[in-house]
């Protein structure tokens, strides 16, 4: 069993790290935060095999709190470790702002030196991470990250203020930070620049582009365009945006097109993957009876009974594929075959469709022909 002490356990990074640590077998986590008694810290230091020191102050009411919260607590921890002669692996969460000559940066830099001194004097393994702006789930708006602020405000249709849209910032995603931290426990060598550790990858983006990207996430519920989740940064931003939604806004309605046959609704669109839509068809009705020159599709019956029919447009026999919601069987729709799907069951037919391209009414690539 490995005992791990996490200070700042209730903070943004702390919550994510503690959850990840608790998933691991053979790890006991001791959580310490600002509302914990000091005795709990002393007890944790006594038995810790590893310390993740995340606690700190970045938005105090008094300037002096930078020194008290960032340097003072770090000194207290290091002095206690010397006193009890415990030499756990020590990971300090610092900031790239430690290189700046402002009260926050100075307090973080002095805390770093305190940890480096501990390592030199005791032989303990110490790792100081200078983190870029960290974003991700559970990040607090107007406190932890501009990403959280933009996500929170845009999700609630609130205005955001950008003094310089062209200003670029460098960001790190919380899962990558947690992975880098836990990598120390697993004996992996961190990304180093000199004596400082960094969580990689990082992403650079202008404030204007960041706001535009996040607004696109909100608009995607209307235009149905899936964000470019092939880009790891966009995928991380989108995950963060969804985590910032109000709890009464997780669900949203799709626009339905209805006729006597039933209803059809578009679900997702993407220039990379095409389009997904879903239909409900009443018993005895048929959809389709058209063909495509180039477009291809996939049909999956989710509920009900149907027959999918094909006929080559240049002639030939009708080909039939009976399909059922009990099978989750995929049927490919090749070009050059007119095709239809008929509800032959007693109940509504629910079908999920995928097309390799987004429907363009100016170039529909769908030509009517009865199977």
N, C-alpha and C positions, 0 to 999 in steps of 0.2 A: 504494500500500500504506500502510495506517495502522497504526502500532505502538502497542499498548495495553499498559500495565503494570497488573497487578492484584496488589495486596498482600493478604495473607490469602486467597490463591487456593485453599487447601485447606479453608477454613472453609465453613460452611453456605451463606452467601450467595455466597462466592467460587466454590464448585463450580458453582452454578447459573448465575452470570454468565459464567464461563469457557466452559461448554458452549454458552451462547447466542452468545457472541462468536465462537467457533470455527466456528459454522455460517455466519457471514457472509463473503462473498467480499471480498477486499481488506483483511482484518484479520489482523495478526500479533499474537498474544497472548504476552506475557512474564509468567510466573507467579512470584510471590515469596511465600514463607511462612516460618514460624519456623525451619524446618530448612534454608533456603537460605543460601548464603554471602552475606555483606554485599557482596561484589564483584558478585554477580548483581544486587543492588539498584542499585548505582552504575551498572552497565552499562545497566540498564533505564531509569534516570532520564536517562541521557545521550541516548537515542534516542527516548524516548516522545513520541508526539503527544498522548497522553491517559493520565491516571492515574485508576484507581479505587482509592482507598485504603480498604480494608476491614479491614486488620489492626488488632487491638486486643485488649484484655484485659477480660473481664467476670467471671471467677470465679477470681481469683488465690489463691495460698497465702499471700501477704503483701500487706498493704494498699498497700505502696510500689509494687507491680507495676502498679497502676492508672496511676500517673503515668509509670512507665517505659515501659509498653506502649502507652498511649493518647496521652500527650503527648510522651514522649521520641522515639518513632519518627517521629511527625508533624513534630516540629521538625527531626529529622535529614534527613528528605526535603525539607522546605521550604528548609533551609539549603543542601543540595546543589544544588537547582534554582537558587537565587540564584548559587551559586558558578560553575556551568557556564553560566549565562544561558540556561537552557531554560525556555520558557513554555508547557508543555502545558496542555490543558484538565484541570482538577483536580476530581474528584468525591470528596468525603469522606462516608463512611458514619458518621453519628453516631446519637444516640438521643434520644428525647424525655426521657430521664432526665438529659440535660445541663442541664435546667432545675432539677434538684434539688440540694440542698446536702448531698450525701454524697460520699464519696471517688470513687466511680465517676462520678457526675454532674459533679463538679468537673473531673476529668481529661478527660472528653469535651468539656466547655465550653472548657477551655483549648486543647484540640486544635483546636476550631472556630475560636477566635480566631487561632490560628497560621496557619490556612489563609486566613482573611479578610485577615490582615496580608500574606500572600504576594500575594494578588490586588491589594490596594491599592498595594503597593510595586513590583510588576513589571508590572502590567497584565494578568496572566494571568486567564483566565476561571475562576472557582472556584464550585463548587456544593456546599453543605453540606446533606445530607439528615438530618433528624431523623426516624428511623424509629420507628414503633410496634413492638409485639411481632411479629416476623416468623415465619411458620410455613410449612411446605411440605416437600416431599420432601428427604431427607438432613438434616433437622433432628435434632439430637442430644437424646435424652431426658435430663432432669435437668441440662441445660446451656443449650441455646439457647432453649427455649420450653416453657411449660406444655402447649401443644398436643402437642408431641412426647412429653412425659412421659405425658400421659393416653393418647395413642394407643398408645404402646409398652406401657404397663402393661395397658390394657384388652384389647389384642390378645393378650396372654399370660395373661389371667385373673389379673393381679396387682392387689392393692388400691391405691387412690390415696387420698391425704389432702387434704382440703379444709377449711381452718380456717374460711372464711367463704363458703358457697355463693352468697350474694347479691352478693359483691364483683364488680364489673364490670371487665373489661379491654378494651383496644382493640388490635386485631390487623390486620396487613397480610400479604397472601399473597405468597409469594416471586416468583411470575410477574409480579405487578404491580410489585414492587420492581425486578426485572430490567428490565421494560419501561420503567420510569421512568428507570433508569440509562442504558439504551441510547438512550433518547429524547434525552438530552443529546448523545450522539455524532451523532445524526441532525438536530440543530438544533431540536428541539422545546422549547418553553418548559415548564418543569416547573410543577407546582402549588406556589405560593408562599404563605407566610404571613410577611410581613416579608421578612427576608433568608434565611429558611430554606426549603428544598425539602422536599416531602412526597410519599410514594408513595401514591396514591389508587387505589381506594377503601380505606377502613378499616372494620372491623366491630367493634361493641361487643357483648359477651355476658357474662353472669355465669358464674362458675366452675361453679356447679351446672348451669346449662343446657348449658355446654360438655361437661361430663362425661356428662350425659344424652344429648346428641346423639351423642357418640362411642360410648357403650354401645349406642345404637340401630344403629350400623353393625355392631357385632359380632352383635347379635341378628338382623340382616337375613339372615344366612346360614341362620337357622332359620325365621323367619316369612316370609322371601322378599320383604318389603316394601322396595322400592327407595327409598333416601333421596330427599328433595325436591331433586333436582339442578337444578330450575328456579331455585332460590335459589343465586346464585353463591358465597355464603359456605359453604353446606352442601356444594356441589360441591367447593370447595377443601378443606374439612375431610375429606371422604370420600376424595379423592385422597391427602391426607396420611396418613390412617389406613391405606389399602392399602399405601402405601410403607413403613409401619412393621411390616407383617406379618412374622413369621418366614418364612424362605425355604422351610421345609417345610410352610407353611400356606396357600399360594396356592390350592390346590384344596380343594373340599369336595363331599360327596355330596348328591344330591337324594333326597327320599323318593319311591320308586316305588310305584305301584299296579299290581298285576299280575293278569291273568286269562287264560283260554285265548287271547284275541285278541292279547295282548302286554303291553306296559308303557306307563304314562303318568306323567309327572312335571311338577309345577308348577315354573316357573323364576323368574319375577319377578311381583311384584304392586305396584300403585300406584293410589291413589285418583284420580290424574290421568290415567293412561294405561291402566288396566285390568289385564290379566293376560296373561302369556305362558306357554305350556306346550308340551311336546313329547311325542310318542308314537311307539312302535314297534308295528307291526301285522304279524302273521304272514300269509303268503300265503293268499288265499281268505277272509279274515275282513273283516267290515264294522264300522265304528264309526258312531255317530250314530243315525239314524232318530228324530229329534226336531226340534222347532221352537221358536222363541223369539218372545215378544210384542214385545220391545223390544231385547234384546241383539243386537249384531251381532258378527261374527267375520271373521277372515281366515285362510285355510289356505294354507300353502306346503309343497309336497312337496320335501323335501331329498334323499331317496334312494328309488328304487323307482318302481313304476308303479301308478297308481290311477285310479279313476273316481269323480268327485264327482257325486252325483245330487240333483236338486231337484224338488219338486212343491209347487205352491201349496196351502195347506191348505183353501182353498175350492173346489178342483177344478182340473183341467187336466192336461196331459200331463207326463210325466217329462222333465226336461231333464238332459242328461249333459255333463260336462266331463272329457275324458281329460286327465290331468296326469302329469308325469314329473319326476323329480329332475334331469334334464338341462336343464330349462327355467327353474327358479326362477320359476314363474308363480304370481301371487297370485290366489286366488279369494275374492271377497267373499261372505259369507253374510248375506243380507237377512233381516229379521224376516218372519214369516208364511209362510215356506217350510220345510217339513220337508226334511231333508237327510241325506245319508250319504256316507261315503267308504269305498270297497272296495279292498283290495289285490288287483289283478289281475295282479301280476307273479309271478316265481318266487322272489324274495327278500324280506326284511323291508322294510316301508314305513316310512320315517321322515318325520314331518310336524311342522312348527312351526305352532302355533296362537296367534292373538292374539284376545282378547275385550275389548270396550270396558268391561267391568265385572268386578270380582272376584266369583267364585262365592260366593253366600250360600246355604247349605243351607236357611235359613228362607224365602228368596224365590228359588228356583232359576231361574225363568224358562226352564225347559227342560221340554217336554211331549212324551211319547213319541208317535210316529206313524210308521208305516212309509212309506217313500217309494214 
